[in-house]
Amino acid sequence: MTGDDEPSRDLAALVVPQGGRMVATGDRYEPYRLVGADGVVVAAAASFFRDLLAAGRAEATVRSYGMDLLRWFRFLRAAGVRWDRATRAEARDFSRWLQVAGKQARPHWRGGDAGGGAAVPAGAYAPSVRAHSETVLRAFYDFHLDAGSGPLVNPFPLDRSRRGGRAHAHHNPMEPFRSERSGLYRPRVPDRIPRSVPDSEFNEIFARLPSHRDRALVAFYVSTGARASELLSATVAGTDPGRQLITVVRKGTRELQELPASTDAFVWLRLYQVEMAGLIPAGRRQPLWWASRRPARPLAYHAVHRMFERVNDRAGTTATLHSLRHTAAYRMAEDPALPLTDVQLVLGHAQLTTTQIYLTPRKEEVIRRVLAHHAEQARQAAGRARPDPAPGYRPEVLDVLFGNGAS
């Protein structure tokens, strides 16, 4: 409904309970389920998830999409609207609610319903989160629109400039493309420069790593540019120290790819393997990385993430695990002997334009060069011979005025 028939909703007074949840099933055919506040599986989300999996989407993608759907279904429940009766008014109010209300405080995942975990503080949703949510919900309603199981009109429409035609249909090839929003309620996401770890900060972190395993992990991360989950997929058979290669499973394509790594990474790996001999299962098909606690079990992403957080606390730094990938990308991109297409292949980027962001100068390097420029300007000014003053000016007064050290 639009105009005077549009329902009035007080978003400031709207309370959205934290009902429902995403449940991991352990079933490879249906890894996640969206359960509503009534404890019943949401059938509309289940069919959407099956379609995503059939299209080759990763399980992590299903979970990510499910969290956006969970947020939307919670909002609709609070608004008293069924998902298949949602209109543009609900989509607009939901988009505005994400901007204003932001995240709600919730118990920490370690505490569960029984308490024991500190509450996660509330905060505003980032534009990237809101943009992802708009994309997911538009795809969700497009799926049900095609299947005939949802509303006749997608509540999350395309931008007015995109309707009735293809994007950039009349683009002049001699002019650069202009960025445009694909969704009407999709926020503008600012371009972010990937954050790398400065050498001095990296040295502080590496010096405080507690074990050979952690040193090997960080050395591989910063030399291969692999994602955190990709490196953890390596097996014993996937390492080739003689050729300095390690084989990982790529996050998007799920394909095996050999990545070159530094000599130091393999040295630390060998020290870790000698240290763990007899303590972990042997076999070439066994995982390469294992948790330090007993009984022995493969190392999980959250354990590596927590390890790196503890090291950051001890070093007094704020680097993230993913910033090691950015650091490796910057180091490779800054090497004039290494073509950017080689960097693209190693990083696993589908588009070269994604790799080109690492050609942007790092902030710390820009600051260092600009400060050196100012110091050089000051040095040249101090050594530059000052011409004789014009008649009527006293040299000692000019020295005091321009700071030449004379009194």
Buried (B, 14 or more C-beta within 10 A) or exposed (E): EEEEEEEEBEBEEEEBEEBBBBEEEEEEEBBBBBBBBEEEEBEBBBEBBEBBBEEEBBBEBBBBBBBBBBBBBBBBBBBEBEBEEBBBBBBBBBBEBBBEBEBBEEBEEEBEEEEEEEEBEEEEBBBEBBBBBBBBBBBBBEBBBEEEEBBEEBBBBBBEEBEEEEEEEEEEEEEEEEEEBBBBBBBEBEEEEBBBBBEEBBEBBBEBBEBBBBBBBBBBBBBBBBBBBBBBBBBBEBBEBEEBBBBBBBBBEEEEBBBBBBEBBBBBBBBBBEEBEEEBEEEEEBBBBBBBEEEBEBBEBEBBEEBBEEBBEEBEBEBBBBBBBBBBBBBBBBEEEEEBEBBBEBBBBEEEEEBBBBEEEBEBEEEEEEEEEEEEEEEEEEEEEEEEEEEEEEEEEBBEEEEEEEE
